[in-house]
Amino acid sequence: MPSLSETIARLSAARGMGRPAMQSSRLRELTGFGSNPGALKAYHHLPDGLAPGAPLVVVLHGCTQNAAEYDHGSGWSQLADRHGFALLYAEQQRANNPNLCFNWFAPGDIQRDRGEASSIAQMIAAMIETHGLDHRRVFVTGLSAGGAMAAVMLATYPELFAGGAIIAGLPYGCAATIPEALERMRGQGLPRDAALQNAVSNASGHAGPWPTLSVWHGTQDHTVAPANGEAILSQWRGVHGLAPAPSESTTVSGHTRRIWRDASGVARIEAFAITGMGHGTPLDAADGIGAPGAFMLNAGISSTRHIAAFWQLAEPVRQGEQPRAAIEKSVPASLQHQNARQRPDAAAPAKAAASGPAKVIEEALRAAGLMR
């Protein structure tokens, strides 16, 4: 179990990776979408010739990122052009969070009709009304703090979404204070299954049907521990009334995929464990969708394409699928290199200690997006 100093060092190392070079954005700003109590910005992308009644995908970036950077890295607008769906990006502001993290743990931002959650719901309503989109096919995804905020949206506004995808995120309602949030990121003190399931059940009063869910986590994620991915699965298996054991388990491009199906055989939850990957969104640099960069990792598998396929917005991705018994044991050299970049410098704890414990903790919390 990592210590506080180890967690601080990892957060500082991730922070030091820097931001990618600015790219020309394919997104346009959306204004006048409501009272916006969370003071967020909104951006959208509409493919040329978008058909009436098209689906909508809502995307939430991670800490230190913005909407344009995450779109460039993940490739969502490329896929939208290819398959004909609309995109909406919520974007955090430094006045709300100095590291541009969505405030996934703050009570005032994660309740229905309050704060950032309400702002995102208002954006969605405006997009559907203005562009004549299909309210039955709205989906939400996000990375890290954005993944945790996607969990917030699925819990507090489940009637809005047909499906969601959480990448390196945390379960809804697992923290309400800064110390709790930092502990949960390290995989410590996560609520028991019943409490996790009750958190979602009590968030909106919704009686179902519930959104489908795709969960992605790197097996070597030292920023948000993989235990959080398992907690998310437990939370939503309970809501869907699914058994703990998956209906099937296969490997896809060398990574484990589990699927939980309902009594009629429909896949309600899927989970990808990305072998050897650290903290970030998995990409396949060879398929031309997205671009590797900070927290956008070439894992030989495109989460963007697979998530869109799970939501039935794109064709199934068959490449690399094989029986469970044939799982690759080795970690690709490219992943080893990426994970090495995310590991803290050995000198980091000593440098941090020289600046005083209080300052170290404050800087770590800011790097994690846990202080405003």
C-alpha positions as CSV (number, residue, x, y, z in Angstrom):
1,M,0.0,0.0,0.0
2,P,1.6,3.3,-1.0
3,S,2.5,5.8,1.6
4,L,1.4,9.5,1.5
5,S,5.0,10.5,0.5
6,E,4.9,8.0,-2.4
7,T,1.5,9.3,-3.5
8,I,2.8,12.9,-3.4
9,A,5.9,11.9,-5.4
10,R,3.8,10.2,-8.1
11,L,1.4,13.2,-8.4
12,S,4.4,15.5,-8.7
13,A,6.0,13.3,-11.4
14,A,2.7,13.2,-13.3
15,R,2.4,17.0,-13.0
16,G,6.0,17.4,-14.3
17,M,5.1,15.5,-17.6
18,G,3.8,18.9,-18.9
19,R,1.1,19.7,-21.3
20,P,1.2,18.8,-25.0
21,A,1.8,21.4,-27.6
22,M,-1.4,23.3,-28.5
23,Q,-3.2,21.9,-31.4
24,S,-5.7,23.7,-33.6
25,S,-9.1,22.8,-32.2
26,R,-11.9,21.2,-34.1
27,L,-14.4,22.3,-31.4
28,R,-16.6,25.3,-31.2
29,E,-17.7,27.0,-28.0
30,L,-21.3,26.5,-26.8
31,T,-22.7,29.6,-24.9
32,G,-26.0,30.5,-23.3
33,F,-26.8,26.9,-22.3
34,G,-28.4,27.8,-18.9
35,S,-27.7,29.3,-15.5
36,N,-24.4,27.3,-15.3
37,P,-24.0,27.1,-11.5
38,G,-20.7,25.2,-11.9
39,A,-19.2,28.0,-14.0
40,L,-17.9,25.6,-16.6
41,K,-17.3,26.2,-20.3
42,A,-18.7,24.0,-23.1
43,Y,-17.5,23.1,-26.6
44,H,-19.1,21.0,-29.3
45,H,-18.4,19.3,-32.6
46,L,-21.0,18.6,-35.3
47,P,-19.8,16.6,-38.3
48,D,-20.7,17.9,-41.7
49,G,-24.1,16.7,-42.8
50,L,-25.1,15.4,-39.4
51,A,-28.4,13.6,-39.7
52,P,-31.4,14.7,-37.6
53,G,-31.8,12.6,-34.5
54,A,-28.1,11.8,-34.2
55,P,-26.6,10.5,-31.0
56,L,-24.6,12.7,-28.6
57,V,-21.4,11.8,-26.8
58,V,-20.3,13.9,-23.8
59,V,-16.6,14.0,-23.0
60,L,-14.9,15.1,-19.8
61,H,-11.1,15.8,-19.8
62,G,-8.6,14.9,-17.1
63,C,-6.6,17.2,-14.8
64,T,-4.2,19.7,-16.5
65,Q,-6.1,19.1,-19.8
66,N,-8.7,21.1,-21.7
67,A,-11.3,20.1,-24.1
68,A,-9.3,20.7,-27.3
69,E,-6.3,18.8,-26.0
70,Y,-8.4,15.8,-24.9
71,D,-10.2,15.7,-28.2
72,H,-6.9,15.8,-30.1
73,G,-5.5,13.0,-28.0
74,S,-8.5,10.7,-27.8
75,G,-9.7,11.2,-31.4
76,W,-13.4,11.5,-30.5
77,S,-14.1,14.1,-33.2
78,Q,-12.4,11.9,-35.8
79,L,-14.7,9.0,-34.9
80,A,-17.7,11.4,-34.8
81,D,-17.0,12.4,-38.4
82,R,-16.7,8.8,-39.4
83,H,-19.9,7.5,-37.7
84,G,-22.1,10.5,-37.6
85,F,-22.7,11.6,-34.0
86,A,-22.4,14.9,-32.1
87,L,-19.9,15.7,-29.4
88,L,-20.1,17.9,-26.3
89,Y,-17.1,18.7,-24.1
90,A,-17.4,20.3,-20.7
91,E,-14.3,22.2,-19.8
92,Q,-13.1,23.1,-16.3
93,Q,-11.9,26.6,-15.4
94,R,-9.0,27.6,-13.1
95,A,-11.2,29.7,-11.0
96,N,-13.0,26.5,-10.0
97,N,-9.9,24.3,-9.8
98,P,-6.3,25.4,-10.3
99,N,-5.3,22.2,-12.0
100,L,-8.4,22.1,-14.3
101,C,-9.8,19.0,-12.6
102,F,-13.5,18.5,-12.3
103,N,-14.5,18.6,-8.6
104,W,-15.6,15.0,-8.5
105,F,-15.6,14.8,-4.6
106,A,-17.0,18.2,-3.6
107,P,-20.6,17.9,-2.3
108,G,-21.7,21.1,-3.9
109,D,-20.7,19.9,-7.4
110,I,-21.8,16.3,-7.4
111,Q,-25.5,16.5,-6.5
112,R,-28.4,16.6,-8.8
113,D,-29.3,20.2,-9.8
114,R,-26.2,21.6,-8.1
115,G,-22.8,22.9,-9.2
116,E,-20.8,21.3,-12.0
117,A,-23.2,18.3,-12.4
118,S,-26.1,20.7,-13.1
119,S,-24.0,22.7,-15.6
120,I,-23.2,19.6,-17.6
121,A,-26.9,18.5,-17.6
122,Q,-27.8,22.0,-18.9
123,M,-25.3,21.7,-21.7
124,I,-26.7,18.4,-22.7
125,A,-30.3,19.7,-22.8
126,A,-29.2,22.7,-24.9
127,M,-27.4,20.5,-27.4
128,I,-30.4,18.2,-27.8
129,E,-32.8,21.0,-28.3
130,T,-30.7,23.2,-30.5
131,H,-29.4,20.5,-32.8
132,G,-32.3,18.0,-32.8
133,L,-30.3,15.2,-31.3
134,D,-31.7,11.9,-30.0
135,H,-32.3,12.2,-26.3
136,R,-32.4,8.4,-26.1
137,R,-28.9,8.0,-27.3
138,V,-26.7,10.2,-25.1
139,F,-23.5,8.9,-23.7
140,V,-20.8,10.2,-21.3
141,T,-17.1,9.4,-20.9
142,G,-14.1,10.8,-19.1
143,L,-10.5,10.3,-17.9
144,S,-9.4,10.4,-14.3
145,A,-11.1,13.3,-12.6
146,G,-13.2,13.5,-15.7
147,G,-13.9,9.8,-15.3
148,A,-15.0,10.3,-11.8
149,M,-17.2,13.2,-13.0
150,A,-18.7,10.9,-15.6
151,A,-19.6,8.6,-12.7
152,V,-21.2,11.6,-11.0
153,M,-23.4,12.3,-14.1
154,L,-24.4,8.6,-14.5
155,A,-25.5,8.5,-10.8
156,T,-27.2,11.9,-10.5
157,Y,-28.8,12.1,-14.0
158,P,-29.2,8.4,-15.1
159,E,-32.3,9.1,-17.1
160,L,-30.2,11.3,-19.5
161,F,-27.8,8.6,-20.5
162,A,-28.0,5.3,-22.5
163,G,-24.4,4.5,-21.5
164,G,-21.2,5.7,-19.9
165,A,-17.5,4.9,-19.9
166,I,-15.1,5.6,-17.0
167,I,-11.3,5.6,-17.7
168,A,-9.0,5.6,-14.7
169,G,-11.8,7.1,-12.5
170,L,-13.3,6.6,-9.1
171,P,-16.8,5.5,-7.9
172,Y,-19.5,7.9,-7.2
173,G,-19.9,9.1,-3.6
174,C,-16.7,7.5,-2.3
175,A,-15.3,10.8,-0.9
176,A,-16.5,14.1,0.4
177,T,-13.4,15.8,1.8
178,I,-9.8,16.4,0.5
179,P,-8.2,13.7,2.8
180,E,-10.8,11.2,1.8
181,A,-10.3,11.9,-1.9
182,L,-6.6,11.4,-1.6
183,E,-7.0,8.2,0.3
184,R,-9.5,6.8,-2.3
185,M,-7.1,7.7,-5.2
186,R,-4.6,5.4,-3.4
187,G,-7.2,2.7,-3.1
188,Q,-7.6,3.1,0.7
189,G,-10.9,3.3,2.6
190,L,-13.2,2.6,-0.4
191,P,-16.8,2.0,0.9
192,R,-18.2,-1.5,1.0
193,D,-20.3,-2.8,-1.9
194,A,-23.7,-2.0,-0.3
195,A,-22.7,1.6,0.5
196,L,-21.4,2.1,-3.1
197,Q,-24.6,0.8,-4.5
198,N,-26.8,2.9,-2.2
199,A,-24.9,6.0,-3.2
200,V,-26.0,5.6,-6.8
201,S,-29.6,4.4,-5.9
202,N,-30.1,7.5,-3.6
203,A,-28.5,10.1,-6.0
204,S,-31.6,10.7,-8.1
205,G,-34.5,8.5,-7.1
206,H,-34.3,6.9,-10.5
207,A,-35.9,3.4,-10.8
208,G,-34.3,2.4,-14.1
209,P,-33.5,1.3,-16.7
210,W,-29.9,2.1,-15.9
211,P,-27.1,3.2,-18.3
212,T,-24.7,0.5,-19.6
213,L,-21.1,1.0,-18.5
214,S,-17.6,0.5,-19.9
215,V,-14.8,0.7,-17.3
216,W,-11.1,1.0,-18.2
217,H,-8.1,0.9,-15.9
218,G,-4.3,0.4,-16.3
219,T,-2.9,-2.4,-14.2
220,Q,0.1,-0.2,-13.2
221,D,-1.9,3.0,-12.5
222,H,-0.2,4.5,-9.5
223,T,-2.2,7.8,-9.6
224,V,-5.7,6.3,-9.3
225,A,-5.3,2.7,-7.9
226,P,-6.9,-0.1,-9.9
227,A,-9.0,-0.9,-6.8
228,N,-11.2,2.0,-7.9
229,G,-12.1,0.4,-11.1
230,E,-13.2,-2.7,-9.2
231,A,-15.2,-0.5,-6.9
232,I,-17.0,1.1,-9.9
233,L,-17.8,-2.4,-11.2
234,S,-19.2,-3.4,-7.8
235,Q,-21.3,-0.2,-7.6
236,W,-22.9,-0.7,-11.0
237,R,-23.3,-4.5,-10.9
238,G,-25.5,-3.9,-7.8
239,V,-27.6,-1.2,-9.6
240,H,-28.1,-3.5,-12.6
241,G,-28.7,-6.6,-10.4
242,L,-25.8,-8.6,-11.9
243,A,-23.8,-11.4,-10.4
244,P,-20.2,-10.7,-9.2
245,A,-18.7,-13.1,-11.7
246,P,-18.6,-12.0,-15.3
247,S,-20.6,-13.7,-18.0
248,E,-17.4,-14.1,-20.1
249,S,-13.8,-13.1,-20.0
250,T,-11.6,-12.8,-23.1
251,T,-8.4,-11.0,-24.2
252,V,-8.4,-8.2,-26.7
253,S,-5.1,-7.1,-28.1
254,G,-3.4,-8.7,-25.1
255,H,-5.6,-7.0,-22.5
256,T,-8.3,-8.6,-20.3
257,R,-11.9,-7.8,-21.1
258,R,-14.8,-9.0,-18.8
259,I,-18.5,-8.7,-19.7
260,W,-21.5,-8.9,-17.5
261,R,-24.8,-9.7,-19.3
262,D,-28.4,-9.5,-18.0
263,A,-30.9,-12.4,-18.1
264,S,-31.7,-11.7,-21.7
265,G,-28.0,-11.8,-22.8
266,V,-27.5,-8.1,-23.3
267,A,-24.1,-6.8,-22.3
268,R,-24.7,-4.2,-19.5
269,I,-21.2,-3.8,-18.2
270,E,-17.7,-4.4,-19.7
271,A,-14.3,-3.9,-18.0
272,F,-10.9,-3.6,-19.7
273,A,-7.7,-4.1,-17.6
274,I,-4.9,-2.7,-19.7
275,T,-1.8,-4.8,-19.0
276,G,1.2,-2.8,-17.8
277,M,-0.3,0.6,-18.4
278,G,-0.1,3.5,-16.0
279,H,-2.5,6.5,-15.7
280,G,-4.1,7.6,-18.9
281,T,-6.4,6.9,-21.8
282,P,-5.4,3.8,-23.8
283,L,-4.8,4.5,-27.5
284,D,-3.6,2.5,-30.5
285,A,-1.1,4.7,-32.4
286,A,-1.5,2.4,-35.5
287,D,-5.2,3.0,-36.1
288,G,-5.1,6.8,-36.8
289,I,-7.6,7.7,-34.1
290,G,-6.2,10.2,-31.6
291,A,-2.5,10.9,-30.8
292,P,-0.3,9.8,-27.9
293,G,0.8,12.4,-25.4
294,A,0.7,13.2,-21.7
295,F,-1.9,10.8,-20.1
296,M,-2.8,9.6,-23.7
297,L,-0.9,6.3,-23.8
298,N,-0.2,4.0,-26.8
299,A,-1.3,0.7,-25.3
300,G,-2.0,-1.0,-28.7
301,I,-5.8,-0.7,-28.1
302,S,-8.1,2.2,-28.8
303,S,-10.5,2.8,-25.9
304,T,-12.2,5.4,-28.0
305,R,-13.1,2.9,-30.8
306,H,-14.0,0.1,-28.3
307,I,-16.2,2.4,-26.2
308,A,-18.0,3.7,-29.3
309,A,-18.6,0.0,-30.4
310,F,-19.9,-1.0,-27.0
311,W,-22.4,1.9,-27.3
312,Q,-23.3,0.7,-30.8
313,L,-22.2,3.9,-32.3
314,A,-19.5,2.2,-34.4
315,E,-18.7,-1.2,-35.8
316,P,-17.3,-3.9,-33.4
317,V,-13.5,-3.9,-33.1
318,R,-12.6,-7.5,-33.7
319,Q,-8.8,-7.1,-34.1
320,G,-6.7,-9.0,-31.6
321,E,-9.5,-10.9,-29.9
322,Q,-8.5,-14.4,-28.7
323,P,-9.5,-17.0,-26.0
324,R,-8.8,-16.2,-22.4
325,A,-6.2,-19.0,-22.1
326,A,-3.9,-17.2,-24.5
327,I,-3.4,-14.0,-22.5
328,E,0.0,-12.4,-23.1
329,K,2.2,-12.4,-20.1
330,S,4.8,-9.9,-21.3
331,V,4.4,-6.1,-21.2
332,P,5.1,-4.3,-24.5
333,A,8.3,-2.2,-24.4
334,S,6.3,0.9,-25.4
335,L,4.2,0.5,-22.3
336,Q,7.3,0.0,-20.1
337,H,8.6,3.3,-21.5
338,Q,5.4,5.1,-20.8
339,N,5.1,3.9,-17.3
340,A,8.7,4.8,-16.6
341,R,7.9,8.4,-17.5
342,Q,5.1,8.4,-14.9
343,R,7.2,7.0,-12.1
344,P,8.5,9.6,-9.7
345,D,12.2,10.7,-9.8
346,A,14.0,9.0,-6.9
347,A,15.1,12.5,-5.8
348,A,11.6,13.9,-5.7
349,P,10.9,13.0,-2.0
350,A,14.1,14.6,-0.8
351,K,13.5,17.7,-2.8
352,A,10.0,17.9,-1.5
353,A,11.0,17.4,2.1
354,A,13.3,20.4,1.9
355,S,10.4,22.7,1.3
356,G,8.5,21.7,4.4
357,P,5.8,19.1,5.0
358,A,2.8,21.5,4.8
359,K,4.0,22.9,1.5
360,V,4.6,19.4,0.1
361,I,1.1,18.2,1.0
362,E,-0.5,21.4,-0.3
363,E,1.4,21.0,-3.6
364,A,0.4,17.4,-3.9
365,L,-3.2,18.1,-3.3
366,R,-3.2,20.8,-5.9
367,A,-1.5,18.5,-8.4
368,A,-4.2,16.0,-7.8
369,G,-6.9,18.6,-8.2
370,L,-8.0,18.3,-4.6
371,M,-7.6,21.9,-3.6
372,R,-9.3,24.9,-5.2
